[in-house]
Amino acid sequence: MEQMKNNSQESIPGIAGNRREFLRHCMALAGAGIAGCVVVSGSRARAEVVAADDPRLEMQRITYPAEGGEMKAYMARPKGKEKLPAVIVIHEIYGLNAHIEEVTRRMALEGFLAIAPDALSPLGGTPADSQEVMGKMRNLDSAATTKNFVAAVKYLRTHPQTTGNVGCTGFCWGGGLTNQVAVHSPELKAAVPYYGTVPADEDVPKIKASMLCHYAGEDARINAGIPGFEAALKKAGIDYQIYVYEGAQHAFNNDSNPGRYHKEAAELAWKRTVAFFKDKLQ
């Protein structure tokens, strides 16, 4: 496979850091085995970009088959009968919430059939109480969770409204899981992890998808894994791009957390993500 190396250090103006926010990212989830992220924020105000009733889109709650039963998911797609490439959106440690549903609608408006599975489906789904969410996330089984998201790739490849080409993106905890889906699903075409925990070096050669990896400059623990990950990607001949957005903090894409959201980094990363999926999934 032709290799694309692009490890860019992006310097972004207008740093939007709130030092009163306390970030505990990459926590090892007991029972899950996948590193996650926790942002403790006093303000959850968000600027909605694509409304839940946007007339350009069709939205619905769906289920799809997985090894341990049915997985719940939120789906959004542009109106019409055209078959579209598909994108899986994997949530942060907060579960499937309004923010991730809105990100799924953004992806749909870019011309994809997008679904956001709920990792907590085996435990009844994401509860409204954020503290309860954290407890349930800790009880997830790592291997089973990965299989449940790999099942989403299979579901979308044969969905009557898709072209069969599937990509995956995820944020924080979901970024780490995006890497695991890439490792365990050879049918995945493209993966875009945002500040996700890297896979083990020995697992990297299993990746068949093209990779676009976004990292925050101020994210030392996650970023410690970049050199080894890049070396493994290069050795395996995997098509990859890596961008580090200097001045941005972990969770910079989450506009529901004003203490961490970085507008310039988020918009540039999103632009690259959409272009990448349009290139790799057509």
N, C-alpha and C positions, 0 to 999 in steps of 0.2 A: 504493500500500500504506500502511495506517495505520502511523504511526511511534510507537514507544514509547521514550521517553528516560528512562533511569534510571541516572545516573552517580553511584553512591553511594560515599562514603568510609567504609568500615567499620572501626571501631576495635575490635580484638579483644583481650581481656585474656589474660594468661597466655602471654606470648611465650616460645617454646621454641627459642631460637637457641643453637647450639653454635658458638662462635667459633673453635674449632679446625678446624671443617669448612672446606674451601676450595671455593668455588663458582665455576665458570667457565661461566656460562650464555650462551646466545645465540651460541655460537661459529659462525663461518661454516664450514660443512662443505665441504671441498674436493671438488668434483665433484658435490655434491648441490644447492648453491645455496639451501638452506633453512636458516635459522638454527636451531641446536639448543641443547641445554643439557647440561652435564656437571656432575655433583655427585661430588666425590671424597670418599668417606666411609670412615672406619675401621670403622664398624659397619653391618651390613646386617640387624640383627635386625628382625623384623617381627611385628606382631600380626595373624594371619589372621582375617578377619571371616567369610568364607564358605569353608568347606572344599572341597577339590577333589572330595570324594565326597558333597557335600551331597545328601541324598535328595530334596529338593524340586526338584532341577534335572536336566536332561539336558545332558551335556557331550560334545563330540566334536571331533576334528580334521577339518577340511574343506579342500577346495580350491575355488577359484572361477576362472572364466576371466578373463584380463586380456589386454591387447594383446600383451605379450611372452611369454605362456604362462600357466601356472597360478600363482595366489597361494595360499600356505598361510595358514590362519587357525584360531583357536580359537573355538568357538561354545558358547554356553550359553543355555538357555531354560528356563522353568518347565515342569514335566511337564504333559502334557495335549495335546489336539488343537486347542485354540483358536488362531485366527490372531492374531498379535501385531504391534504396531508394532516396527520394528527400529532398532537403534542400533549404529553402528560405533565402536569404541574404538581410538584410535590411540596407540601406545606412545611412550615417551620415547626418547632417543638410545641407551638400553641395549638396544633391540630388544624382541622379544616374550618377556618373562620371566614368572616366577611372580607378581610383583606385578600386572602388567597382566592376566594371566589371572584373578587374584582380583578385580580391579576389574570385569572382564567378568561374573563371576558375581554380583557385587553388583548390577550393572545388570539382569541377568536376573531376579533376585529382586524387582526393582521392577516386573516385568511386561512385559519386553521380550525379544525375540529379539536377543541381542547377539553380535557377532563382533569379534574382535581380529585383523586381518590382520598378517602378518609382513612388514614392509617389505623384509627381507633375503631374501625368497623367491627373487628372481632370482639370488642369490648362494649359494643352498643353504640358506637359513634362518638364524635366530639361533644362533650357536655358544654353547657353555657358557662359554668363556673371555671375560671382559668386555673384555680388551684387544683380542682379535680382533674383537669386536663393533664397537669404535670404528673400527678400520681399515676394516672392511667398510662401515660407515655412510658413511664419507668417500668411498667409491667409488660410491655411489648416484647415478644421474642424476636431476636434479630433475624434469624434465618427465615422464620415464617413471614415476617414483615417484608423482607426482600422478595420472597416468592409471591406475595400478594401484589406487589407493584410490577414484578415481571409479568404476572398474569394480565396486567393492564395493557402491556405491549401486545400480547397475543390477542386480547379482546379487540384492540383497535386495528390490528392488521387485517382482521376479517370483518370489520364493521362495514355494513353496506353503504355508509355515507363517507367512507374514507378511501384514499388511494392505496392503502396498505403500507405507506411509508410513515414511520413513527419516530418522533423525537421525545426527549425528556428533559425537563429542567426542574430545579429545586433550589430552595433557599435555606441556608443554615443547616439544621438537621436534615432538611430535604435535599440540600446540596450533597451531603455525605451519602444519602440514600440514592441520589441520582448516579453517583459513581458506582454504587453497588449494582444498580440496575444495568449499567453499562457492562459491568463485569459478568453478570449472570444472564444477560439476554443478548445472544449473538445476532438476533434479528433487529435490534435497535439500530437506527440509522445515524442518529445524532444525539449528543448529550451536552447539556449546558449547566454544570453545577456552579452555583453562586456560593463562594466562601464555604465550601464543603470539605469535610474530613476526607483525606485521600485514601484510596484503597491500598491494601498491602502490595508491596513491590511484586511479589510472586503472582498476584492476581491480574496485574496490568496487562500481560500478554493475552489474556482472555478477551479483552475489549476489542470489538469489531466496529463500534460506532466512531464517528468523527467527534472530537472533543473540543469544546470551547469553555475555558475555565476562567471565571472572574474571581478576583481576590481584592480585599481591602488592604491598603498600605499599612494601616494601624490595626493589625490583627496578628500579633506575633505567634500565638500558639498554632493557629491554622496554617499560617505561612511557613512555619518550620517544616512542613511536609512538602512544600513546593519543589525544592531541588531534587529530592529523591523521586518524586512523582514524575517530574519532567525527564529525568534520566531514564526512568523505566519506560515512559512513553516513547522516547527517542530510540531506545534500544529495541523496542518491539515494532518500530516502524509505523506507529499509529499516527493518523492525521490529527494534529492538535494545534490549538492556539491557547496561550495563557496571557491574561492581562492582570496587572496589579495597579489599582487606582490609588495613587499616593494621596494622602490627606483624607481619605475616606476611612470610615470605621466599619467593623463587622456589622452586618445587617443594614448596609447602606441603601439597599433597595426598598426597604420597608417604610413606605410613606405613612403608615399608621403609627410609627414611632418617631416623632419629630426630633428626639434626642440623638437618633442614629441615622435618620434619613439624610442622604447627600444627593441633592437634586442633580448636580452635574454628572456625578459618577453614575447614578442610577439611569439617567437618560442615555448616556453614552453606552453603558453596558446593555441596555434594552435594545438600542438601535443595532448593536452588533449581534445580539441574540436573534433578533427577527431576521436580519440579513443572513445569518448562518443557517437558520432553519429553512428559509426560502431556498437557499442554495443546496443544502444537503437533502431536503425532503421532496424536491420536485421530481 
